[in-house]
Amino acid sequence: MEVLRILKNVRARYGGSVVMGRTGLHNGNSEPYRPSIEAWKKLMSKKDFNTALAAVNEEGYWINDLDRMIPVFEAALKTIFPLLGKMGNITLAPIITSLRTYGIYSPSSSSMKSLRSHLDKAGFPSWFMPAQGAAVLLCIEEIEERLKEVNAVKSETKESAEVKAAFDEAALREKLIFETLLHEHTHAIIDEGKDRDASGGSRCDIHTGKKAGLINESLAEWVALNYFRNDDEMYEIIRQHAIHGDLPEWPYAGAMPVEQKFEIAGLAGFRSLLQLFRSNSEEAYRYLKTA
């Protein structure tokens, strides 16, 4: 409801000079966001669905007009709150197994205790997680599901038989697993790794705040990008993931400014950002933005 109030205030203050783009409210033009409008049809009343439909143009994109978007927001709220009320009936096991992620780093903190508790309730054996300390977990099933999707897309495309035959699913599976290990262990190294003088761990809270999370993901994404620099297929997969969104909403996009610093200063650019982040996340954020 607070967001709706803000949107109405924006409309009252700026009128038609503000549009809704793919990454949020801003001035000027932007790439449109194609909504999955049909997914709401079975959840909304006919009247509310027609309200949402009126905010979409013939090509299926949002019409960038707050006067159309605010009624959609109001209609969506009526649908969302009942759905949230039902969340108490959802068990933890399907939530954990259906997360769209390839892996996680869980630091040795209260979040680790919470994760252990969730896994216990979901039926995972006690030996699955270490009794203490941090851990990196891989979601192998999610990686394999992604490979199935890739295969399905390839079977529907008009690529030559030679190109399709050259697709090595087993090799790509190993690379995706290794890429995930690189990414998550970078988080672990940032958090717990020792400097050359043997001083240990980060000297600031790298897990709190949007800016800290952005730098953390930017560094981890770039490490994987750099490792697969000479592997055209994997490099492009990681690069496409990084440019899928924009900063600050999509933190992985920060890998591209890190790449720019690498092109200028080599590994020294990456190390400077890493060392700065471990001591002052605010300064690290400003340093990243200078790319």
Residue pairs with C-beta under 8 A, 6 or more apart in sequence:
1 77
3 73
4 70
4 73
4 74
4 77
7 25
7 66
7 69
7 70
7 73
8 70
10 18
10 25
10 66
11 18
11 66
11 67
11 70
16 65
16 66
17 27
18 25
18 26
18 27
18 66
19 25
19 26
19 27
19 28
19 29
19 30
19 64
19 65
19 66
20 62
20 64
20 65
20 66
20 69
21 29
21 30
21 31
21 32
21 33
21 64
22 30
22 31
22 32
22 33
22 245
22 246
23 30
23 245
23 246
23 249
23 250
24 249
30 64
32 61
32 62
32 64
33 61
33 62
34 60
34 61
35 56
35 60
35 61
35 62
37 52
37 53
37 56
37 60
40 49
40 52
40 76
40 79
41 49
43 79
43 83
44 52
44 75
44 78
44 79
48 75
48 78
48 79
49 75
51 71
51 72
51 75
52 72
52 75
52 76
54 68
55 62
55 63
55 65
55 68
55 69
55 71
55 72
56 62
56 63
57 63
62 69
63 69
91 122
92 118
92 121
92 122
93 121
93 122
93 123
96 118
96 119
96 122
97 141
99 139
99 142
100 142
101 139
101 142
102 138
102 139
102 142
102 143
102 146
102 176
102 179
102 180
102 183
103 136
103 137
103 138
103 139
103 180
103 181
103 183
103 184
104 136
104 137
104 139
104 184
105 134
105 135
105 136
105 184
105 185
105 187
105 188
105 191
106 112
106 115
106 134
106 135
106 136
106 137
107 134
107 188
107 191
107 192
107 207
108 132
108 133
108 134
108 192
109 207
111 207
112 133
112 134
112 135
115 129
116 129
119 128
119 129
120 126
129 135
134 188
134 191
134 192
136 181
136 184
136 185
136 188
137 184
138 177
138 180
138 181
138 184
140 177
143 173
143 176
143 177
143 180
144 173
146 176
147 169
147 172
147 173
147 176
150 172
151 167
151 169
154 164
154 167
155 164
172 233
175 228
175 231
175 233
175 234
176 237
179 224
179 227
179 228
179 234
179 238
182 220
182 223
182 224
182 227
183 220
183 221
183 223
183 224
184 220
186 219
186 220
186 223
186 224
187 216
187 220
190 202
190 206
190 216
190 219
190 220
190 274
190 277
190 278
191 201
191 202
191 206
191 207
192 200
192 201
193 200
193 201
194 200
194 201
195 275
202 277
202 278
202 279
203 278
203 279
204 212
204 278
204 279
204 280
204 281
205 212
205 281
206 212
206 215
206 216
206 277
206 278
206 281
207 213
207 216
209 281
210 248
211 248
211 281
211 282
211 285
212 277
212 281
213 251
214 247
214 248
214 251
214 254
214 285
214 288
215 254
215 273
215 277
215 281
215 284
215 285
215 288
216 251
216 277
217 251
217 252
217 254
218 251
218 252
218 253
218 254
218 255
218 257
218 258
218 273
218 288
219 254
219 258
219 270
219 273
219 274
219 277
221 238
221 241
221 242
221 252
221 254
221 255
221 258
222 254
222 255
222 258
222 259
222 262
222 270
224 238
225 235
225 238
225 239
225 242
225 255
225 259
226 262
226 270
228 234
228 235
228 238
229 235
238 255
241 252
242 252
242 253
242 255
242 256
243 253
243 256
244 250
244 252
244 253
245 252
245 253
246 253
247 253
247 254
254 288
256 291
257 288
257 289
257 291
258 269
258 270
258 273
258 288
258 291
260 291
261 269
261 270
261 272
261 273
261 291
262 269
262 270
265 272
272 287
273 284
273 287
273 288
276 283
276 284
276 287
277 284
